[in-house]
């Protein structure tokens, strides 16, 4: 409808002299934008609610301006709409770019700042981070913006500039990772889930558990260019990691057979699939000690008391046998009530568990803005650990308490079984053969290009049904060839992975990526270009019959198209902006 209306008015541009109002409008647009930048830039740290009010006001003013111009002298001065459109585009673009920093207006937590770009550039300079397309980096303290991996040029789970299905974000949350709005965040997960998705390196300004991570280097980084404030960042290597691509036994349960998905059940499902255990409870790498506020581990104890009218306390004496890492989480996905504190007491003393979030590395309250799922309580071996969880029901809901452990002995045995495949993988187009082996860039089972993955696999008949599990989210754009022949057998596993069924014998598997729907988009673009070319030819050659038909169509539709367009526009503004805005202000 808008395109037809634009074409109708575009016809007049060839018949009329240039409208000086359009030039005046562009000048006014520039003046308005300059004034907006000046006023808006003088208010850093503006609350998100204030930014929303500015946006809503601009939308209402713009809509009013469009209506006035279209009805003024029967739309004779339609070129003035260019002024409003340009002002909108410029102001909205600046509104969501860089400073001022946005905060929620509730807990005063930053929503977005541009300092992370400078910080990431310093990190790249100070740390010799590995380059490649296969293995991920992690920023568990969320001190960097969710898009930090783009600046570091290193893959990460954390992302914001993306178009993803809701199922992917939901799956990340089920595996224990934090999410916020449309973001998938690094915070959360366990040492096992990190190994599964290919995390090899960690960068943090908060000290990490050295039983899980090996310190590589530290550096003082300027975090505020205006004040010169610095903060120490540390680069760690993960002690537990798996290669890019692991083999699963298909006799284990798959997603459709798994109920009550949570970090514990998903980890156990994956562990059984990796080790080939037939019985559901034969091999468990993760076990609940407390689930939904109820004691599960008989060797441990749980006491629930009311320490005040609004604070409920869970006192857990967790008996740790063997080497285990303890984790805590609750049903707090995408929440930020900050009404829970967790304290741990062991042989090393009493300490509060940090819940770092963006611009809050020392935060101790859970759930936080960018840290609202699984949090690590530390690694312990053959000892009793006292975990105290205080839930303030005045600040937020009475969230259920979950405490579970991860068996590091079993995780180490699993990682050691893949030691021969853990060399850095070779990327397509790089050196091969003996030279590559000398530099440590050769891997016998995975090669990766910008949009391709290739590997060879040899499977014996005795192995049974197996699949290659790749730590990339399944997408319809992936295609597969086995020994050069097309195969359509690709599917999602666990929401964060892609499974490739393996055939008996030695075979070569080649995957390539072409965005789903891009082919149709190219066809539509070519059709549109052809139509535009035909119109140009018609106008150049003055094909009078066609021109006459176009004039009749334009004259007949002009009477009803403009009012219909404005009515439709008004309905959309009410549904998409006014009703949500009203609900936001009221609720």
C-alpha positions in Angstrom: 0.0 0.0 0.0 2.8 2.4 0.9 4.7 1.5 -2.2 1.7 2.2 -4.4 1.1 5.5 -2.7 4.8 6.4 -3.1 4.6 5.5 -6.8 1.5 7.7 -7.2 3.3 10.8 -5.8 6.5 9.9 -7.6 4.6 10.4 -10.8 4.2 14.0 -10.0 7.9 14.5 -9.5 8.4 14.1 -13.3 5.5 16.5 -14.2 6.1 19.3 -11.6 9.0 21.6 -11.0 11.1 20.9 -8.0 9.3 21.9 -4.8 11.3 24.4 -2.7 9.4 23.1 0.3 11.4 19.9 0.1 14.7 21.9 0.3 13.4 23.9 3.2 12.3 20.7 4.9 15.8 19.1 4.6 17.4 22.2 6.1 14.9 22.2 9.0 15.5 18.4 9.4 19.2 19.1 9.9 18.5 21.8 12.4 16.1 19.6 14.4 18.6 16.8 14.5 21.5 19.0 15.6 19.3 20.3 18.4 18.3 16.8 19.4 21.9 15.7 19.6 22.9 18.7 21.7 20.1 18.2 24.2 20.2 14.4 24.3 23.9 14.3 24.7 23.8 16.5 27.8 22.0 13.8 29.7 24.2 10.7 30.1 22.9 7.9 32.3 19.3 8.5 31.2 16.8 6.0 32.5 15.3 3.6 30.1 11.9 4.8 31.0 12.9 8.4 30.1 14.3 7.1 26.7 11.0 5.3 26.2 9.0 8.6 26.9 11.2 10.4 24.4 10.6 7.8 21.7 6.8 7.7 22.3 6.6 11.5 22.1 8.6 11.5 18.9 6.3 8.9 17.4 3.1 10.8 18.3 4.6 14.1 17.0 5.7 12.4 13.7 2.3 10.8 13.2 0.5 14.1 13.8 2.9 15.8 11.3 2.2 13.2 8.6 -1.6 13.5 9.0 -1.5 17.3 8.9 0.7 17.3 5.7 -1.4 14.7 3.9 -4.7 16.6 4.6 -3.2 20.1 4.1 -4.4 21.4 0.8 -5.3 17.8 -0.3 -1.7 16.7 0.0 -0.2 19.5 -2.2 2.8 19.8 0.1 3.5 16.1 0.4 7.3 16.7 -0.1 7.4 18.1 3.5 7.0 14.5 4.7 10.6 14.1 3.7 11.5 16.5 6.5 9.7 14.3 9.1 11.1 11.1 7.8 14.7 12.3 7.7 14.4 13.7 11.2 12.9 10.4 12.5 15.7 8.3 10.9 18.4 10.5 12.3 17.1 10.9 15.8 16.1 7.2 16.2 19.5 6.2 15.0 21.3 8.4 17.5 18.9 7.5 20.3 20.2 3.9 20.4 23.8 4.6 19.6 26.6 5.0 22.1 26.1 7.4 25.0 24.2 8.3 27.0 24.3 5.0 28.9 20.9 3.4 29.4 19.9 2.1 32.8 16.7 0.3 33.7 15.3 2.9 36.0 14.5 0.2 38.5 17.8 -1.2 39.9 19.9 1.4 38.0 21.7 -1.3 36.1 23.4 -0.2 32.8 21.6 -1.4 29.7 24.2 -0.4 27.1 27.4 1.6 27.1 30.1 2.0 24.4 33.1 1.6 26.8 33.2 -2.1 26.0 34.7 -1.3 22.5 37.7 0.4 24.0 38.1 -2.4 26.6 38.0 -5.1 24.0 40.6 -3.4 21.9 42.9 -3.2 24.9 42.2 -6.9 25.7 43.2 -7.9 22.1 46.4 -5.9 22.4 47.3 -7.3 25.9 46.3 -10.9 25.5 47.4 -13.1 22.6 43.9 -14.7 22.3 43.7 -17.6 19.9 42.2 -17.0 16.5 39.8 -19.3 14.8 36.2 -20.0 14.0 35.6 -23.1 16.0 36.2 -22.5 19.7 34.5 -20.0 21.9 35.6 -17.5 24.5 33.6 -16.6 27.6 33.1 -13.5 29.8 31.3 -14.9 32.8 31.3 -11.7 34.8 29.3 -9.9 32.0 31.6 -6.8 32.4 31.5 -6.5 28.6 28.6 -5.8 26.3 26.9 -8.9 24.8 28.4 -8.1 21.5 32.0 -8.1 22.7 32.9 -11.1 20.6 32.5 -9.1 17.5 35.2 -6.7 18.6 37.5 -9.5 19.8 36.8 -11.3 16.5 36.4 -14.5 18.5 33.3 -16.7 18.7 31.2 -16.6 21.9 27.9 -17.8 23.1 27.0 -14.3 24.1 25.3 -12.3 21.4 22.8 -9.6 20.7 23.2 -8.6 17.0 21.4 -11.6 15.7 18.1 -12.9 14.3 17.5 -16.2 16.1 14.5 -18.4 16.8 13.1 -18.1 20.2 13.8 -21.8 20.7 17.5 -21.2 20.7 17.4 -18.6 23.5 15.0 -20.9 25.4 17.5 -23.8 25.0 20.4 -21.8 26.2 18.4 -21.0 29.3 17.5 -24.7 29.8 21.2 -25.5 29.7 21.8 -23.0 32.5 22.9 -19.9 30.7 21.5 -16.4 31.4 19.3 -14.5 29.0 18.1 -11.0 28.9 15.5 -9.6 26.5 16.8 -10.9 23.1 20.3 -11.6 24.3 22.0 -14.9 25.0 24.6 -14.3 27.7 27.9 -15.9 28.8 27.0 -15.9 32.5 25.8 -19.3 33.7 26.3 -22.9 32.6 28.7 -25.4 34.1 32.2 -26.6 33.3 30.6 -29.5 31.4 28.2 -27.4 29.3 31.1 -25.0 28.6 33.2 -27.9 27.3 30.3 -29.1 25.1 29.8 -25.8 23.4 33.5 -25.4 22.7 34.6 -22.8 25.3 38.3 -22.8 25.6 39.2 -19.4 27.0 37.8 -17.1 29.7 38.3 -13.4 30.2 37.1 -11.9 33.5 37.7 -9.0 35.9 36.4 -11.2 38.7 38.6 -14.1 40.1 37.5 -17.5 38.8 37.6 -21.0 40.3 41.2 -22.1 39.6 40.1 -25.8 39.9 38.2 -25.1 36.7 40.4 -22.5 35.0 44.1 -22.1 34.6 45.4 -18.5 34.8 47.4 -17.4 31.7 48.0 -13.7 32.1 46.6 -10.5 33.7 46.6 -6.8 32.6 45.4 -3.5 33.8 42.7 -2.2 31.4 41.4 1.4 31.3 37.6 1.0 31.8 36.7 4.7 31.9 38.5 7.0 29.4 37.1 10.1 31.1 38.4 9.4 34.6 41.3 7.0 33.7 39.9 4.3 36.0 41.5 0.9 35.5 40.5 -2.6 36.3 42.5 -5.9 36.2 41.4 -8.4 33.7 42.6 -12.0 33.7 42.8 -14.5 30.9 42.2 -18.1 31.8 42.3 -21.4 30.0 39.6 -24.0 30.7 41.0 -27.1 32.4 38.1 -29.2 31.0 37.4 -29.1 27.3 36.2 -31.2 24.4 37.1 -31.1 20.7 34.8 -29.4 18.2 32.7 -32.4 17.3 32.1 -35.4 19.6 30.5 -38.7 18.8 27.3 -39.7 20.5 25.6 -43.1 20.8 22.1 -42.8 19.4 20.7 -45.3 21.9 20.6 -42.6 24.5 17.4 -40.5 25.0 16.8 -37.7 22.5 15.0 -34.4 23.0 11.5 -35.7 22.2 11.9 -38.4 25.0 13.2 -36.0 27.6 10.8 -34.3 30.0 11.4 -31.6 32.6 14.4 -30.1 30.8 16.8 -28.5 33.2 20.6 -28.2 33.5 20.9 -31.4 35.5 18.8 -33.6 33.3 20.3 -32.2 30.1 23.8 -32.8 31.3 23.0 -36.4 32.3 21.3 -37.0 29.0 24.4 -35.8 27.1 26.8 -37.7 29.4 25.0 -41.0 28.8 25.0 -40.3 25.1 28.7 -39.6 25.1 29.6 -42.7 27.2 27.1 -45.1 25.7 25.3 -45.9 28.9 22.0 -47.8 28.2 20.4 -47.3 31.6 19.0 -43.8 32.5 20.6 -43.9 35.9 23.7 -45.9 35.1 25.8 -42.8 34.6 25.1 -39.4 36.0 27.6 -36.6 35.9 25.3 -34.1 37.7 23.0 -34.7 40.7 20.5 -32.5 42.6 21.1 -32.0 46.3 18.2 -29.7 46.7 15.5 -29.3 44.1 12.7 -26.7 44.3 13.4 -26.2 47.9 13.1 -29.9 48.8 16.0 -32.1 50.0 17.0 -34.8 47.4 20.4 -36.0 48.7 19.9 -38.2 51.8 23.5 -37.6 52.9 22.8 -33.9 53.2 20.4 -31.9 55.3 18.1 -28.9 54.8 16.6 -26.5 57.3 14.1 -23.8 56.3 13.4 -20.9 58.7 11.9 -17.5 58.7 14.6 -15.1 59.9 12.3 -12.1 59.5 8.7 -11.5 58.3 10.0 -11.1 54.7 13.2 -13.3 54.6 13.1 -17.1 54.2 16.4 -18.9 54.9 17.5 -22.2 53.4 20.4 -23.8 55.4 21.9 -26.6 53.5 24.6 -28.9 54.8 25.8 -30.5 51.6 27.9 -33.6 51.9 30.5 -33.7 49.0 32.0 -37.1 48.2 34.8 -37.0 45.7 35.7 -33.9 43.7 32.6 -31.9 42.8 31.7 -28.4 41.8 28.5 -27.0 43.4 26.1 -24.9 41.5 23.0 -22.9 42.4 20.1 -21.7 40.3 16.4 -21.0 40.4 13.4 -20.3 38.1 14.7 -16.7 37.5 15.2 -16.7 33.8 15.4 -13.1 32.5 14.6 -11.7 36.0 16.5 -9.1 38.0 14.8 -8.9 41.4 18.1 -9.1 43.3 16.2 -10.7 46.3 18.5 -13.7 46.9 21.9 -13.9 48.5 24.0 -17.1 48.7 26.7 -17.7 51.4 29.1 -20.6 51.5 30.9 -21.9 54.6 33.6 -24.6 54.3 37.1 -25.4 55.6 38.4 -22.1 54.1 35.9 -19.9 55.9 32.7 -18.0 55.2 32.2 -16.1 51.9 29.4 -14.5 50.0 29.0 -15.7 46.4 29.4 -13.0 43.8 26.8 -12.5 41.1 28.6 -10.2 38.7 26.6 -8.3 36.1 27.2 -5.6 33.6 28.9 -2.7 35.3 28.4 -4.5 38.7 31.4 -6.9 39.1 31.0 -6.9 42.9 27.3 -7.5 43.0 26.2 -10.1 45.6 22.4 -10.2 44.9 20.7 -12.8 42.6 19.1 -12.8 40.1 20.9 -9.9 38.4 20.3 -8.1 35.2 22.9 -10.0 33.2 23.3 -13.0 35.6 20.1 -14.8 36.3 20.6 -18.5 35.9 23.3 -21.0 37.1 26.0 -19.6 39.4 29.1 -21.4 40.6 29.6 -21.9 44.3 33.1 -23.4 44.1 34.8 -26.8 43.9 35.1 -29.1 46.9 36.5 -32.5 47.7 35.4 -34.9 50.4 34.0 -32.3 52.8 30.8 -30.9 54.2 29.8 -27.5 52.8 27.2 -25.3 54.4 25.2 -23.2 51.9 22.9 -20.5 53.2 20.3 -19.0 50.8 18.3 -16.0 51.9 15.2 -15.1 49.9 13.7 -11.7 50.5 10.0 -12.0 49.5 9.5 -8.3 49.8 11.9 -7.5 47.0 10.8 -10.3 44.7 9.0 -13.6 44.4 9.7 -16.6 46.7 11.8 -18.3 44.1 12.5 -22.1 44.5 16.0 -23.1 45.5 18.1 -25.6 43.5 21.5 -26.9 44.5 23.3 -29.4 42.4 26.8 -30.8 41.9 29.0 -31.7 38.9 31.3 -34.7 39.1 34.7 -33.4 38.0 36.3 -36.9 38.2 33.9 -38.2 35.5 34.3 -35.0 33.5 38.1 -35.3 33.5 37.8 -38.9 32.4 35.5 -37.9 29.6 37.8 -35.1 28.4 40.9 -37.3 28.6 39.2 -39.8 26.4 39.2 -37.2 23.6 42.8 -36.0 24.3 44.0 -37.2 20.8 41.4 -35.0 19.1 42.0 -31.8 21.1 44.6 -30.2 18.9 43.5 -26.9 17.4 41.6 -27.5 14.3 42.8 -26.5 10.8 40.7 -23.9 9.0 40.1 -24.4 5.3 42.6 -22.5 3.1 45.5 -22.7 5.7 48.6 -24.9 5.4 48.2 -28.6 5.4 50.5 -31.7 5.8 53.7 -31.8 7.7 54.2 -28.1 8.0 50.8 -27.8 9.7 51.6 -30.6 12.1 54.8 -28.9 13.1 53.0 -25.7 14.1 50.2 -27.6 15.9 47.5 -26.4 13.5 46.5 -29.8 12.2 43.4 -31.8 13.4 42.6 -35.1 11.8 38.8 -34.9 12.1 37.5 -31.3 11.6 38.2 -28.5 9.1 36.2 -25.3 9.0 35.8 -22.5 6.5 33.8 -19.3 6.7 30.6 -21.1 5.7 31.6 -24.8 5.7 32.6 -27.7 8.0 34.2 -30.9 6.8 35.3 -34.0 8.6 36.1 -37.7 8.1 34.8 -40.4 10.3 35.3 -44.1 10.4 32.6 -46.2 12.2 32.7 -49.9 12.7 29.6 -52.0 12.6 30.0 -52.9 16.3 29.7 -49.3 17.3 26.0 -49.3 16.4 24.1 -46.1 15.6 26.2 -43.0 16.2 26.1 -39.3 15.4 28.6 -36.5 15.3 27.6 -33.7 17.6 28.7 -30.2 16.6 28.4 -27.2 19.0 26.5 -25.0 16.5 22.8 -24.4 16.6 20.8 -26.2 14.0 19.6 -24.0 11.1 17.7 -24.8 8.0 20.4 -23.2 6.0 22.9 -26.0 6.6 23.2 -28.7 3.9 25.1 -32.0 4.1 27.0 -34.1 1.6 28.3 -37.5 2.4 31.1 -38.7 0.0 30.0 -36.0 -2.4 26.3 -37.0 -2.4 23.6 -34.8 -0.9 22.1 -36.0 2.3 19.2 -34.3 4.2 19.8 -36.0 7.5 20.6 -33.2 9.9 18.7 -32.3 13.0 18.8 -30.3 16.2 20.0 -31.9 19.4 19.6 -30.2 22.8 18.7 -26.9 21.2 22.3 -25.7 21.0 23.8 -28.5 18.8 23.6 -30.0 15.4 23.7 -33.8 15.0 25.1 -35.5 11.9 24.3 -39.2 11.7 27.4 -41.3 10.9 27.4 -44.2 8.5 29.3 -47.5 8.8 32.8 -47.4 7.3 35.0 -44.5 6.5 33.2 -41.5 5.0 33.7 -37.9 4.3 31.1 -35.4 5.5 30.9 -31.9 4.1 28.5 -29.2 5.5 27.9 -25.9 3.8 25.7 -22.9 4.9 23.5 -20.8 2.7 20.9 -18.7 4.6 17.4 -20.2 4.5 15.1 -18.0 2.3 18.0 -16.1 0.7 17.3 -17.8 -2.6 13.7 -16.6 -2.6 15.0 -13.1 -1.6 17.4 -13.0 -4.6 14.6 -14.1 -7.0 12.2 -11.4 -5.7 15.0 -8.8 -5.9 15.7 -9.8 -9.5 12.0 -9.6 -10.4 11.7 -6.1 -8.8 14.8 -5.0 -10.7 13.3 -6.3 -13.9 10.0 -4.5 -13.3 11.9 -1.2 -12.6 13.9 -1.7 -15.7 10.7 -2.2 -17.7 9.2 1.0 -16.3 12.4 3.0 -17.2 12.2 1.6 -20.8 8.5 2.5 -21.1 9.2 6.1 -20.0 12.3 6.5 -22.2 10.6 5.1 -25.3 7.3 6.9 -24.6 5.1 3.9 -25.1 1.8 5.9 -25.0 -0.6 3.0 -24.6 1.1 1.8 -21.4 1.5 5.3 -20.1 -2.2 6.0 -20.6 -3.2 2.9 -18.7 -0.8 3.9 -15.8 -2.4 7.4 -15.7 -5.9 6.0 -15.6 -4.9 3.6 -12.7 -3.2 6.5 -10.8 -6.2 8.8 -11.2 -8.7 6.1 -10.2 -6.8 4.9 -7.1 -5.7 8.3 -5.8 -9.2 9.1 -4.5 -9.4 6.1 -2.1 -5.8 5.0 -1.6 -4.6 8.0 0.5 -7.5 7.7 3.0 -7.2 3.9 3.2 -3.5 4.2 3.8 -4.0 6.7 6.6 -6.7 4.6 8.3 -4.5 1.5 8.1 -1.5 3.5 9.4 -3.6 4.8 12.3 -4.7 1.3 13.2 -1.1 0.0 13.2 0.1 2.9 15.3 -2.6 2.1 17.9 -1.9 -1.6 17.9 1.9 -1.5 17.8 2.7 1.6 19.8 -0.2 3.2 21.8 -1.6 0.1 23.4 1.9 -1.3 24.3 2.9 2.2 25.6 -0.2 2.4 27.7 0.3 -1.0 29.1 4.0 -0.2 29.9 3.0 3.0 31.8 0.1 1.4 33.7 1.6 -2.0 34.5 
